[in-house]
Amino acid sequence: MNRDEELLRGRVYGQDHDYPRPGPRSGRAYAELVGGLLDGLLFDITGWTQDEIDTGVSLQTELGQFGPGGRTLYDPRPGEPTRWDWSGDSP
């Protein structure tokens, strides 16, 4: 595992890697991102409606196929709404 991968493990998407408590916070709902370059990160879905969860998410990342400004796509896994699978990258 390289340094970039180590920084991502056990962290919540969108939190700065220097944040003193980079892990999940109690009282929040998270989905684990599975596969792709954000594999292992948690994504905060607190307050999301079922329709929003079912739609999945397009997240900004500089690590993907399209570099800075690119996005990576995740969709909820059928039967496991707290695990979202990578479905590709987009510009």
N, CA, C and O atoms as a GROMACS GRO file, in nm:
protein
  364
    1MET      N    1   0.086  -0.118   0.000
    1MET     CA    2   0.000   0.000   0.000
    1MET      C    3   0.090   0.123   0.000
    1MET      O    4   0.182   0.132   0.081
    2ASN      N    5   0.065   0.218  -0.092
    2ASN     CA    6   0.147   0.339  -0.096
    2ASN      C    7   0.093   0.445   0.000
    2ASN      O    8  -0.013   0.428   0.060
    3ARG      N    9   0.166   0.554   0.013
    3ARG     CA   10   0.131   0.661   0.109
    3ARG      C   11  -0.008   0.717   0.082
    3ARG      O   12  -0.083   0.740   0.177
    4ASP      N   13  -0.044   0.741  -0.045
    4ASP     CA   14  -0.176   0.794  -0.077
    4ASP      C   15  -0.286   0.700  -0.030
    4ASP      O   16  -0.387   0.745   0.023
    5GLU      N   17  -0.266   0.570  -0.050
    5GLU     CA   18  -0.367   0.472  -0.007
    5GLU      C   19  -0.378   0.471   0.145
    5GLU      O   20  -0.489   0.459   0.198
    6GLU      N   21  -0.266   0.483   0.215
    6GLU     CA   22  -0.269   0.485   0.361
    6GLU      C   23  -0.349   0.604   0.413
    6GLU      O   24  -0.421   0.591   0.512
    7LEU      N   25  -0.336   0.719   0.348
    7LEU     CA   26  -0.408   0.839   0.391
    7LEU      C   27  -0.558   0.823   0.375
    7LEU      O   28  -0.636   0.880   0.452
    8LEU      N   29  -0.601   0.745   0.275
    8LEU     CA   30  -0.744   0.731   0.248
    8LEU      C   31  -0.811   0.631   0.342
    8LEU      O   32  -0.929   0.648   0.373
    9ARG      N   33  -0.742   0.529   0.388
    9ARG     CA   34  -0.802   0.424   0.469
    9ARG      C   35  -0.857   0.478   0.601
    9ARG      O   36  -0.791   0.556   0.669
   10GLY      N   37  -0.978   0.437   0.636
   10GLY     CA   38  -1.037   0.474   0.763
   10GLY      C   39  -1.080   0.620   0.771
   10GLY      O   40  -1.098   0.673   0.881
   11ARG      N   41  -1.097   0.683   0.662
   11ARG     CA   42  -1.131   0.824   0.660
   11ARG      C   43  -1.269   0.845   0.597
   11ARG      O   44  -1.324   0.757   0.530
   12VAL      N   45  -1.321   0.962   0.622
   12VAL     CA   46  -1.450   1.001   0.566
   12VAL      C   47  -1.425   1.091   0.446
   12VAL      O   48  -1.348   1.187   0.454
   13TYR      N   49  -1.490   1.058   0.334
   13TYR     CA   50  -1.474   1.140   0.212
   13TYR      C   51  -1.508   1.285   0.244
   13TYR      O   52  -1.609   1.314   0.309
   14GLY      N   53  -1.423   1.376   0.199
   14GLY     CA   54  -1.446   1.518   0.218
   14GLY      C   55  -1.377   1.577   0.339
   14GLY      O   56  -1.365   1.699   0.350
   15GLN      N   57  -1.330   1.492   0.431
   15GLN     CA   58  -1.256   1.543   0.546
   15GLN      C   59  -1.109   1.557   0.508
   15GLN      O   60  -1.053   1.470   0.442
   16ASP      N   61  -1.049   1.664   0.551
   16ASP     CA   62  -0.907   1.688   0.528
   16ASP      C   63  -0.826   1.578   0.597
   16ASP      O   64  -0.859   1.538   0.709
   17HIS      N   65  -0.721   1.531   0.532
   17HIS     CA   66  -0.640   1.424   0.593
   17HIS      C   67  -0.570   1.470   0.720
   17HIS      O   68  -0.526   1.386   0.799
   18ASP      N   69  -0.560   1.601   0.743
   18ASP     CA   70  -0.499   1.653   0.865
   18ASP      C   71  -0.600   1.669   0.979
   18ASP      O   72  -0.563   1.706   1.090
   19TYR      N   73  -0.727   1.642   0.951
   19TYR     CA   74  -0.831   1.657   1.052
   19TYR      C   75  -0.795   1.572   1.174
   19TYR      O   76  -0.758   1.456   1.158
   20PRO      N   77  -0.806   1.627   1.295
   20PRO     CA   78  -0.762   1.553   1.414
   20PRO      C   79  -0.836   1.421   1.437
   20PRO      O   80  -0.779   1.327   1.492
   21ARG      N   81  -0.963   1.413   1.397
   21ARG     CA   82  -1.040   1.289   1.410
   21ARG      C   83  -1.096   1.254   1.274
   21ARG      O   84  -1.212   1.284   1.245
   22PRO      N   85  -1.017   1.189   1.189
   22PRO     CA   86  -1.060   1.167   1.052
   22PRO      C   87  -1.164   1.058   1.034
   22PRO      O   88  -1.219   1.042   0.925
   23GLY      N   89  -1.194   0.984   1.137
   23GLY     CA   90  -1.288   0.874   1.126
   23GLY      C   91  -1.432   0.917   1.139
   23GLY      O   92  -1.461   1.036   1.150
   24PRO      N   93  -1.522   0.820   1.138
   24PRO     CA   94  -1.665   0.850   1.150
   24PRO      C   95  -1.701   0.909   1.285
   24PRO      O   96  -1.635   0.883   1.385
   25ARG      N   97  -1.807   0.987   1.287
   25ARG     CA   98  -1.857   1.048   1.411
   25ARG      C   99  -1.985   0.976   1.454
   25ARG      O  100  -2.063   0.932   1.370
   26SER      N  101  -2.004   0.965   1.583
   26SER     CA  102  -2.125   0.899   1.632
   26SER      C  103  -2.248   0.981   1.592
   26SER      O  104  -2.242   1.103   1.581
   27GLY      N  105  -2.358   0.911   1.572
   27GLY     CA  106  -2.482   0.976   1.534
   27GLY      C  107  -2.494   1.007   1.386
   27GLY      O  108  -2.593   1.066   1.344
   28ARG      N  109  -2.395   0.967   1.307
   28ARG     CA  110  -2.397   0.990   1.163
   28ARG      C  111  -2.416   0.856   1.092
   28ARG      O  112  -2.383   0.751   1.147
   29ALA      N  113  -2.470   0.860   0.970
   29ALA     CA  114  -2.488   0.739   0.890
   29ALA      C  115  -2.388   0.744   0.774
   29ALA      O  116  -2.373   0.847   0.708
   30TYR      N  117  -2.320   0.632   0.751
   30TYR     CA  118  -2.217   0.627   0.647
   30TYR      C  119  -2.239   0.509   0.554
   30TYR      O  120  -2.295   0.406   0.592
   31ALA      N  121  -2.194   0.528   0.431
   31ALA     CA  122  -2.185   0.419   0.334
   31ALA      C  123  -2.036   0.399   0.307
   31ALA      O  124  -1.962   0.495   0.294
   32GLU      N  125  -1.994   0.273   0.299
   32GLU     CA  126  -1.855   0.244   0.265
   32GLU      C  127  -1.841   0.240   0.114
   32GLU      O  128  -1.918   0.172   0.046
   33LEU      N  129  -1.742   0.312   0.061
   33LEU     CA  130  -1.715   0.312  -0.082
   33LEU      C  131  -1.629   0.190  -0.113
   33LEU      O  132  -1.524   0.170  -0.051
   34VAL      N  133  -1.673   0.109  -0.210
   34VAL     CA  134  -1.607  -0.018  -0.241
   34VAL      C  135  -1.559  -0.016  -0.385
   34VAL      O  136  -1.637   0.007  -0.478
   35GLY      N  137  -1.430  -0.039  -0.404
   35GLY     CA  138  -1.371  -0.039  -0.537
   35GLY      C  139  -1.332   0.101  -0.581
   35GLY      O  140  -1.361   0.200  -0.514
   36GLY      N  141  -1.265   0.109  -0.695
   36GLY     CA  142  -1.223   0.239  -0.745
   36GLY      C  143  -1.116   0.300  -0.657
   36GLY      O  144  -1.067   0.236  -0.563
   37LEU      N  145  -1.080   0.422  -0.686
   37LEU     CA  146  -0.972   0.488  -0.613
   37LEU      C  147  -1.011   0.536  -0.475
   37LEU      O  148  -0.923   0.568  -0.395
   38LEU      N  149  -1.139   0.543  -0.444
   38LEU     CA  150  -1.183   0.585  -0.311
   38LEU      C  151  -1.220   0.466  -0.223
   38LEU      O  152  -1.284   0.482  -0.119
   39ASP      N  153  -1.180   0.347  -0.265
   39ASP     CA  154  -1.209   0.224  -0.193
   39ASP      C  155  -1.172   0.236  -0.045
   39ASP      O  156  -1.061   0.276  -0.012
   40GLY      N  157  -1.265   0.202   0.042
   40GLY     CA  158  -1.240   0.203   0.184
   40GLY      C  159  -1.280   0.332   0.255
   40GLY      O  160  -1.292   0.334   0.377
   41LEU      N  161  -1.302   0.438   0.179
   41LEU     CA  162  -1.348   0.562   0.242
   41LEU      C  163  -1.494   0.547   0.284
   41LEU      O  164  -1.569   0.468   0.226
   42LEU      N  165  -1.532   0.623   0.383
   42LEU     CA  166  -1.671   0.630   0.425
   42LEU      C  167  -1.732   0.757   0.366
   42LEU      O  168  -1.664   0.859   0.355
   43PHE      N  169  -1.859   0.750   0.329
   43PHE     CA  170  -1.930   0.864   0.272
   43PHE      C  171  -2.051   0.892   0.360
   43PHE      O  172  -2.135   0.805   0.382
   44ASP      N  173  -2.059   1.014   0.410
   44ASP     CA  174  -2.165   1.053   0.504
   44ASP      C  175  -2.298   1.068   0.430
   44ASP      O  176  -2.311   1.153   0.342
   45ILE      N  177  -2.395   0.984   0.465
   45ILE     CA  178  -2.528   0.991   0.403
   45ILE      C  179  -2.635   1.030   0.505
   45ILE      O  180  -2.754   1.006   0.484
   46THR      N  181  -2.592   1.091   0.613
   46THR     CA  182  -2.684   1.136   0.717
   46THR      C  183  -2.787   1.231   0.656
   46THR      O  184  -2.751   1.327   0.588
   47GLY      N  185  -2.915   1.204   0.681
   47GLY     CA  186  -3.022   1.291   0.633
   47GLY      C  187  -3.063   1.268   0.489
   47GLY      O  188  -3.153   1.336   0.440
   48TRP      N  189  -3.001   1.176   0.421
   48TRP     CA  190  -3.038   1.147   0.282
   48TRP      C  191  -3.171   1.071   0.279
   48TRP      O  192  -3.197   0.987   0.365
   49THR      N  193  -3.254   1.101   0.180
   49THR     CA  194  -3.378   1.026   0.160
   49THR      C  195  -3.345   0.894   0.090
   49THR      O  196  -3.236   0.877   0.035
   50GLN      N  197  -3.440   0.801   0.093
   50GLN     CA  198  -3.419   0.674   0.026
   50GLN      C  199  -3.398   0.694  -0.125
   50GLN      O  200  -3.317   0.626  -0.186
   51ASP      N  201  -3.472   0.789  -0.184
   51ASP     CA  202  -3.453   0.818  -0.328
   51ASP      C  203  -3.312   0.867  -0.357
   51ASP      O  204  -3.252   0.827  -0.457
   52GLU      N  205  -3.258   0.953  -0.270
   52GLU     CA  206  -3.121   1.002  -0.290
   52GLU      C  207  -3.020   0.889  -0.277
   52GLU      O  208  -2.924   0.881  -0.354
   53ILE      N  209  -3.042   0.802  -0.180
   53ILE     CA  210  -2.952   0.688  -0.161
   53ILE      C  211  -2.958   0.596  -0.283
   53ILE      O  212  -2.855   0.551  -0.331
   54ASP      N  213  -3.078   0.568  -0.331
   54ASP     CA  214  -3.096   0.479  -0.446
   54ASP      C  215  -3.029   0.531  -0.572
   54ASP      O  216  -2.990   0.453  -0.659
   55THR      N  217  -3.016   0.664  -0.582
   55THR     CA  218  -2.957   0.726  -0.701
   55THR      C  219  -2.805   0.710  -0.705
   55THR      O  220  -2.747   0.709  -0.813
   56GLY      N  221  -2.741   0.697  -0.589
   56GLY     CA  222  -2.595   0.690  -0.586
   56GLY      C  223  -2.535   0.829  -0.587
   56GLY      O  224  -2.604   0.928  -0.561
   57VAL      N  225  -2.405   0.835  -0.617
   57VAL     CA  226  -2.336   0.962  -0.604
   57VAL      C  227  -2.223   0.975  -0.705
   57VAL      O  228  -2.164   0.876  -0.748
   58SER      N  229  -2.195   1.098  -0.741
   58SER     CA  230  -2.083   1.134  -0.826
   58SER      C  231  -1.993   1.225  -0.743
   58SER      O  232  -2.031   1.337  -0.710
   59LEU      N  233  -1.874   1.177  -0.708
   59LEU     CA  234  -1.786   1.248  -0.616
   59LEU      C  235  -1.664   1.305  -0.688
   59LEU      O  236  -1.605   1.239  -0.773
   60GLN      N  237  -1.629   1.427  -0.654
   60GLN     CA  238  -1.509   1.488  -0.712
   60GLN      C  239  -1.386   1.419  -0.657
   60GLN      O  240  -1.377   1.388  -0.538
   61THR      N  241  -1.290   1.394  -0.747
   61THR     CA  242  -1.161   1.340  -0.706
   61THR      C  243  -1.056   1.377  -0.809
   61THR      O  244  -1.084   1.379  -0.929
   62GLU      N  245  -0.938   1.405  -0.762
   62GLU     CA  246  -0.826   1.432  -0.851
   62GLU      C  247  -0.752   1.303  -0.884
   62GLU      O  248  -0.661   1.302  -0.967
   63LEU      N  249  -0.791   1.194  -0.819
   63LEU     CA  250  -0.720   1.067  -0.833
   63LEU      C  251  -0.770   0.983  -0.950
   63LEU      O  252  -0.703   0.888  -0.989
   64GLY      N  253  -0.885   1.014  -1.006
   64GLY     CA  254  -0.947   0.931  -1.108
   64GLY      C  255  -0.887   0.944  -1.246
   64GLY      O  256  -0.790   1.017  -1.267
   65GLN      N  257  -0.945   0.874  -1.337
   65GLN     CA  258  -0.901   0.868  -1.476
   65GLN      C  259  -0.892   1.006  -1.542
   65GLN      O  260  -0.809   1.026  -1.630
   66PHE      N  261  -0.976   1.100  -1.499
   66PHE     CA  262  -0.982   1.230  -1.565
   66PHE      C  263  -0.906   1.340  -1.489
   66PHE      O  264  -0.912   1.456  -1.527
   67GLY      N  265  -0.835   1.302  -1.382
   67GLY     CA  266  -0.752   1.397  -1.308
   67GLY      C  267  -0.832   1.506  -1.239
   67GLY      O  268  -0.951   1.486  -1.211
   68PRO      N  269  -0.769   1.621  -1.211
   68PRO     CA  270  -0.839   1.730  -1.142
   68PRO      C  271  -0.968   1.768  -1.212
   68PRO      O  272  -0.972   1.784  -1.334
   69GLY      N  273  -1.073   1.783  -1.135
   69GLY     CA  274  -1.204   1.815  -1.191
   69GLY      C  275  -1.285   1.692  -1.229
   69GLY      O  276  -1.403   1.704  -1.261
   70GLY      N  277  -1.222   1.575  -1.227
   70GLY     CA  278  -1.292   1.453  -1.260
   70GLY      C  279  -1.380   1.404  -1.146
   70GLY      O  280  -1.372   1.454  -1.033
   71ARG      N  281  -1.464   1.308  -1.178
   71ARG     CA  282  -1.556   1.254  -1.079
   71ARG      C  283  -1.548   1.101  -1.083
   71ARG      O  284  -1.512   1.041  -1.184
   72THR      N  285  -1.583   1.040  -0.971
   72THR     CA  286  -1.591   0.895  -0.963
   72THR      C  287  -1.732   0.860  -0.917
   72THR      O  288  -1.789   0.928  -0.831
   73LEU      N  289  -1.789   0.756  -0.972
   73LEU     CA  290  -1.930   0.722  -0.952
   73LEU      C  291  -1.945   0.599  -0.862
   73LEU      O  292  -1.877   0.499  -0.880
   74TYR      N  293  -2.037   0.610  -0.767
   74TYR     CA  294  -2.068   0.499  -0.676
   74TYR      C  295  -2.218   0.480  -0.666
   74TYR      O  296  -2.294   0.577  -0.659
   75ASP      N  297  -2.261   0.354  -0.665
   75ASP     CA  298  -2.402   0.319  -0.653
   75ASP      C  299  -2.421   0.222  -0.537
   75ASP      O  300  -2.335   0.138  -0.512
   76PRO      N  301  -2.534   0.234  -0.464
   76PRO     CA  302  -2.557   0.143  -0.352
   76PRO      C  303  -2.566  -0.001  -0.400
   76PRO      O  304  -2.624  -0.030  -0.505
   77ARG      N  305  -2.508  -0.090  -0.322
   77ARG     CA  306  -2.512  -0.232  -0.355
   77ARG      C  307  -2.650  -0.286  -0.322
   77ARG      O  308  -2.699  -0.265  -0.211
   78PRO      N  309  -2.715  -0.355  -0.415
   78PRO     CA  310  -2.846  -0.413  -0.386
   78PRO      C  311  -2.842  -0.502  -0.263
   78PRO      O  312  -2.758  -0.592  -0.252
   79GLY      N  313  -2.933  -0.476  -0.170
   79GLY     CA  314  -2.941  -0.555  -0.048
   79GLY      C  315  -2.843  -0.513   0.061
   79GLY      O  316  -2.852  -0.562   0.173
   80GLU      N  317  -2.750  -0.422   0.030
   80GLU     CA  318  -2.653  -0.372   0.129
   80GLU      C  319  -2.640  -0.221   0.114
   80GLU      O  320  -2.540  -0.174   0.059
   81PRO      N  321  -2.736  -0.144   0.160
   81PRO     CA  322  -2.736   0.000   0.136
   81PRO      C  323  -2.621   0.076   0.202
   81PRO      O  324  -2.602   0.194   0.172
   82THR      N  325  -2.545   0.012   0.289
   82THR     CA  326  -2.430   0.080   0.349
   82THR      C  327  -2.299   0.049   0.278
   82THR      O  328  -2.192   0.088   0.325
   83ARG      N  329  -2.307  -0.020   0.165
   83ARG     CA  330  -2.189  -0.046   0.081
   83ARG      C  331  -2.222   0.001  -0.060
   83ARG      O  332  -2.317  -0.046  -0.122
   84TRP      N  333  -2.142   0.093  -0.109
   84TRP     CA  334  -2.165   0.150  -0.242
   84TRP      C  335  -2.049   0.110  -0.333
   84TRP      O  336  -1.932   0.131  -0.300
   85ASP      N  337  -2.083   0.052  -0.447
   85ASP     CA  338  -1.984   0.000  -0.541
   85ASP      C  339  -1.946   0.102  -0.647
   85ASP      O  340  -2.031   0.176  -0.697
   86TRP      N  341  -1.819   0.105  -0.681
   86TRP     CA  342  -1.766   0.193  -0.785
   86TRP      C  343  -1.821   0.148  -0.919
   86TRP      O  344  -1.824   0.028  -0.949
   87SER      N  345  -1.866   0.244  -1.000
   87SER     CA  346  -1.918   0.210  -1.132
   87SER      C  347  -1.844   0.281  -1.245
   87SER      O  348  -1.881   0.266  -1.362
   88GLY      N  349  -1.740   0.357  -1.214
   88GLY     CA  350  -1.660   0.420  -1.316
   88GLY      C  351  -1.624   0.564  -1.282
   88GLY      O  352  -1.661   0.616  -1.177
   89ASP      N  353  -1.552   0.627  -1.374
   89ASP     CA  354  -1.513   0.767  -1.359
   89ASP      C  355  -1.577   0.848  -1.472
   89ASP      O  356  -1.614   0.793  -1.576
   90SER      N  357  -1.590   0.977  -1.450
   90SER     CA  358  -1.643   1.064  -1.554
   90SER      C  359  -1.568   1.198  -1.549
   90SER      O  360  -1.511   1.234  -1.446
   91PRO      N  361  -1.568   1.271  -1.661
   91PRO     CA  362  -1.499   1.401  -1.664
   91PRO      C  363  -1.570   1.504  -1.579
   91PRO      O  364  -1.526   1.618  -1.570
   0.00000   0.00000   0.00000
